[in-house]
Amino acid sequence: MNYLSSAQVSAMLGSLIVSTLLALWYYVPWSLRVTRRDALLSLLWLHVPRYVTLILFSAQHDGYPLSNRAALEAVVGDVAGAAIALLSIIAIQSLPSAHRRIGIWFSWILATETTVDMIIGILRKAHEPLWGKAAGVTWLILDFYIPVLMVSVPLLVWQLISRRNEPLSSVAALSRKQDARQRIASA
């Protein structure tokens, strides 16, 4: 492994650690104080810019040694993920209360699609060793944005499972939660 490969692996691992710590120290406590809707939306918005993967076609043109098949797999997976995330957000934000559950379904689809997309990406890296070959914006995406997405998926699943019985946008649910905390604190 040359120094460029080591640098890229180190940056990705460092970003994964930092993203995990940020999630544990800031997102998790914050998400417990806000509505289910806000906790989900904050995670969904992270996935909307995944269309940035379209840069792979330009990176290939500039010498990034990624096969056309691998580039197409990555682009299709990420653009689909971006679209699903946006559909989730639109459903949660814009649909009447009775139909907002569609946003939850899309959120589950996003978590599944992203997991499959990441597994395919990891397998592709095993077949096309690209460590140390990315440069510029491609390097930034691989080493900073992808680790954030990797951390966001388990958080999304956690929110979907742990808060499945909570209404999506009810401020009343948040009030009940805060009242329960106050009763516990005063007991």
ZIUR-V130677 format. One record per residue. N is the residue number from 1. RES is the residue in three letters. SS is DSSP state (@ for helix, = for strand, . for the rest). PHI is phi in whole degrees, 0 to 359 (999 if undefined). Layout:
N_RES_SS_PHI / N_RES_SS_PHI
This chain:
1_MET_._999 / 2_ASN_._277 / 3_TYR_@_295 / 4_LEU_@_292 / 5_SER_@_296 / 6_SER_@_299 / 7_ALA_@_296 / 8_GLN_@_292 / 9_VAL_@_298 / 10_SER_@_297 / 11_ALA_@_295 / 12_MET_@_293 / 13_LEU_@_296 / 14_GLY_@_299 / 15_SER_@_294 / 16_LEU_@_295 / 17_ILE_@_294 / 18_VAL_@_297 / 19_SER_@_298 / 20_THR_@_295 / 21_LEU_@_296 / 22_LEU_@_300 / 23_ALA_@_297 / 24_LEU_@_290 / 25_TRP_@_275 / 26_TYR_@_241 / 27_TYR_@_294 / 28_VAL_@_302 / 29_PRO_@_299 / 30_TRP_@_297 / 31_SER_@_295 / 32_LEU_._283 / 33_ARG_._260 / 34_VAL_._248 / 35_THR_._292 / 36_ARG_@_303 / 37_ARG_@_304 / 38_ASP_@_294 / 39_ALA_@_296 / 40_LEU_@_289 / 41_LEU_@_301 / 42_SER_@_298 / 43_LEU_@_282 / 44_LEU_@_297 / 45_TRP_@_298 / 46_LEU_@_297 / 47_HIS_@_271 / 48_VAL_@_299 / 49_PRO_@_285 / 50_ARG_@_298 / 51_TYR_@_298 / 52_VAL_@_302 / 53_THR_@_296 / 54_LEU_@_303 / 55_ILE_@_297 / 56_LEU_@_301 / 57_PHE_@_295 / 58_SER_@_292 / 59_ALA_@_297 / 60_GLN_@_300 / 61_HIS_@_300 / 62_ASP_._272 / 63_GLY_._111 / 64_TYR_._293 / 65_PRO_._280 / 66_LEU_._258 / 67_SER_._294 / 68_ASN_@_299 / 69_ARG_@_297 / 70_ALA_@_295 / 71_ALA_@_297 / 72_LEU_@_295 / 73_GLU_@_301 / 74_ALA_@_295 / 75_VAL_@_294 / 76_VAL_@_299 / 77_GLY_@_299 / 78_ASP_@_284 / 79_VAL_@_293 / 80_ALA_@_298 / 81_GLY_@_299 / 82_ALA_@_298 / 83_ALA_@_294 / 84_ILE_@_296 / 85_ALA_@_299 / 86_LEU_@_295 / 87_LEU_@_298 / 88_SER_@_300 / 89_ILE_@_297 / 90_ILE_@_299 / 91_ALA_@_296 / 92_ILE_@_290 / 93_GLN_@_278 / 94_SER_@_248 / 95_LEU_._283 / 96_PRO_._300 / 97_SER_@_312 / 98_ALA_@_295 / 99_HIS_@_250 / 100_ARG_._293 / 101_ARG_@_300 / 102_ILE_@_301 / 103_GLY_@_297 / 104_ILE_@_292 / 105_TRP_@_300 / 106_PHE_@_297 / 107_SER_@_295 / 108_TRP_@_296 / 109_ILE_@_299 / 110_LEU_@_299 / 111_ALA_@_299 / 112_THR_@_292 / 113_GLU_@_299 / 114_THR_@_292 / 115_THR_@_298 / 116_VAL_@_297 / 117_ASP_@_300 / 118_MET_@_291 / 119_ILE_@_297 / 120_ILE_@_299 / 121_GLY_@_297 / 122_ILE_@_294 / 123_LEU_@_297 / 124_ARG_@_297 / 125_LYS_@_298 / 126_ALA_@_291 / 127_HIS_@_272 / 128_GLU_._235 / 129_PRO_._297 / 130_LEU_._247 / 131_TRP_._302 / 132_GLY_._85 / 133_LYS_._256 / 134_ALA_._283 / 135_ALA_._215 / 136_GLY_@_59 / 137_VAL_@_297 / 138_THR_@_301 / 139_TRP_@_298 / 140_LEU_@_298 / 141_ILE_@_297 / 142_LEU_@_297 / 143_ASP_@_262 / 144_PHE_@_236 / 145_TYR_@_281 / 146_ILE_@_299 / 147_PRO_@_300 / 148_VAL_@_298 / 149_LEU_@_296 / 150_MET_@_298 / 151_VAL_@_282 / 152_SER_@_290 / 153_VAL_@_295 / 154_PRO_@_299 / 155_LEU_@_294 / 156_LEU_@_297 / 157_VAL_@_298 / 158_TRP_@_302 / 159_GLN_@_296 / 160_LEU_@_295 / 161_ILE_@_278 / 162_SER_@_291 / 163_ARG_._244 / 164_ARG_._297 / 165_ASN_._268 / 166_GLU_._274 / 167_PRO_._294 / 168_LEU_._288 / 169_SER_._234 / 170_SER_._282 / 171_VAL_@_289 / 172_ALA_@_298 / 173_ALA_@_297 / 174_LEU_@_295 / 175_SER_@_298 / 176_ARG_@_299 / 177_LYS_@_296 / 178_GLN_@_294 / 179_ASP_@_298 / 180_ALA_@_297 / 181_ARG_@_297 / 182_GLN_@_295 / 183_ARG_@_297 / 184_ILE_@_294 / 185_ALA_@_294 / 186_SER_@_276 / 187_ALA_._281
